[in-house]
């Protein structure tokens, strides 16, 4: 199922999205005139911020990375956001967040499933 998020609802949506998916492993892809590019794979979600003021607003920052034991981190910024979609999986969990800029560049944040821990 895909859900379109209205721009005036982004602030509350990103707050809820972060709370629901905090620390889930991710894969970040960017689709632009050069094609598809994977920015990262495996970093946990730290948060998503929204800036509603300024020349590049709405501007979204996706923050990924580990805690004190994981040195890798990434902040990916999308300016002049035009559309936001959320794909929900068959298990009713958030699966892919798609953010499109005014220039047509699409950023896809895939939320990976944690491996099941088997009881042995």
C-alpha positions as CSV (number, residue, x, y, z in Angstrom):
1,X,0.0,0.0,0.0
2,X,1.3,3.5,-0.8
3,X,0.3,6.6,1.1
4,X,0.8,10.2,-0.1
5,X,1.8,12.6,2.6
6,X,0.6,16.2,2.2
7,X,3.4,18.8,2.6
8,X,1.5,20.5,5.4
9,X,1.5,17.3,7.4
10,X,5.2,16.5,7.1
11,X,6.4,17.8,10.5
12,X,4.1,15.4,12.4
13,X,4.6,12.6,9.9
14,X,8.4,12.7,10.2
15,X,8.2,12.8,14.0
16,X,6.0,9.7,14.0
17,X,8.0,8.0,11.3
18,X,11.2,8.5,13.3
19,X,9.7,7.2,16.5
20,X,8.3,4.1,14.7
21,X,11.5,3.2,12.8
22,X,14.3,4.5,15.1
23,X,17.4,2.3,14.8
24,X,16.1,0.2,11.9
25,X,18.7,-0.7,9.3
26,X,18.4,1.2,6.1
27,X,19.4,1.5,2.5
28,X,19.4,4.9,0.9
29,X,19.1,5.3,-2.9
30,X,19.0,8.5,-5.1
31,X,17.5,8.5,-8.6
32,X,18.6,11.5,-10.7
33,X,19.6,12.3,-14.3
34,X,22.6,10.0,-13.8
35,X,20.4,7.0,-12.8
36,X,20.2,5.1,-9.6
37,X,22.9,5.5,-7.0
38,X,23.1,3.7,-3.6
39,X,24.3,6.2,-1.0
40,X,24.5,3.7,1.9
41,X,23.4,0.3,3.1
42,X,23.0,-1.0,6.6
43,X,23.2,2.2,8.7
44,X,20.4,2.6,11.3
45,X,17.9,5.4,11.2
46,X,18.7,8.2,13.7
47,X,16.0,10.6,12.6
48,X,14.4,12.8,10.0
49,X,14.2,16.6,10.4
50,X,12.2,19.1,8.5
51,X,13.0,22.8,7.9
52,X,10.1,24.8,6.7
53,X,11.8,28.2,6.4
54,X,14.3,29.5,3.9
55,X,14.9,29.5,0.2
56,X,15.3,25.7,-0.1
57,X,12.2,24.9,2.1
58,X,10.8,22.5,2.6
59,X,14.1,20.9,3.3
60,X,14.4,17.3,4.7
61,X,17.5,15.9,6.5
62,X,17.8,12.1,6.9
63,X,20.2,11.2,9.6
64,X,21.7,7.7,9.6
65,X,24.4,6.1,11.7
66,X,25.3,4.2,14.7
67,X,25.7,5.1,18.4
68,X,29.0,5.5,20.1
69,X,30.2,2.1,19.0
70,X,29.5,2.7,15.3
71,X,31.6,5.5,13.7
72,X,29.9,5.5,10.3
73,X,27.2,8.1,9.8
74,X,25.5,10.0,7.0
75,X,23.2,13.0,6.8
76,X,21.4,13.3,3.4
77,X,19.6,16.5,2.6
78,X,16.8,17.0,0.1
79,X,15.9,20.6,-0.8
80,X,12.7,22.0,-2.2
81,X,10.6,18.9,-1.4
82,X,7.7,18.5,-3.8
83,X,6.2,15.0,-2.9
84,X,6.5,12.4,-0.1
85,X,5.2,8.9,-0.3
86,X,5.3,6.0,2.2
87,X,5.1,2.4,1.0
88,X,3.8,0.1,3.7
89,X,4.6,-3.6,3.5
90,X,2.2,-6.6,3.7
91,X,3.2,-6.8,7.4
92,X,1.9,-3.3,8.0
93,X,5.4,-2.0,8.7
94,X,6.9,1.0,6.9
95,X,8.9,-0.3,4.0
96,X,10.1,2.6,1.7
97,X,10.0,6.4,2.2
98,X,10.2,8.2,-1.2
99,X,10.9,11.9,-1.2
100,X,10.9,13.8,-4.5
101,X,12.5,17.3,-5.0
102,X,11.2,20.0,-7.2
103,X,13.9,19.0,-9.8
104,X,12.5,15.5,-10.0
105,X,15.3,13.8,-8.0
106,X,13.9,10.9,-5.9
107,X,15.4,9.7,-2.7
108,X,14.3,6.3,-1.5
109,X,14.9,5.3,2.1
110,X,14.4,1.5,2.4
111,X,13.8,0.2,5.9
112,X,15.3,-3.2,6.3
113,X,14.0,-5.9,8.6
114,X,16.1,-6.9,11.5
115,X,17.1,-10.6,11.3
116,X,15.0,-12.8,13.5
117,X,16.9,-14.0,16.5
118,X,16.4,-17.7,16.9
119,X,16.0,-19.1,20.4
120,X,18.5,-21.9,20.9
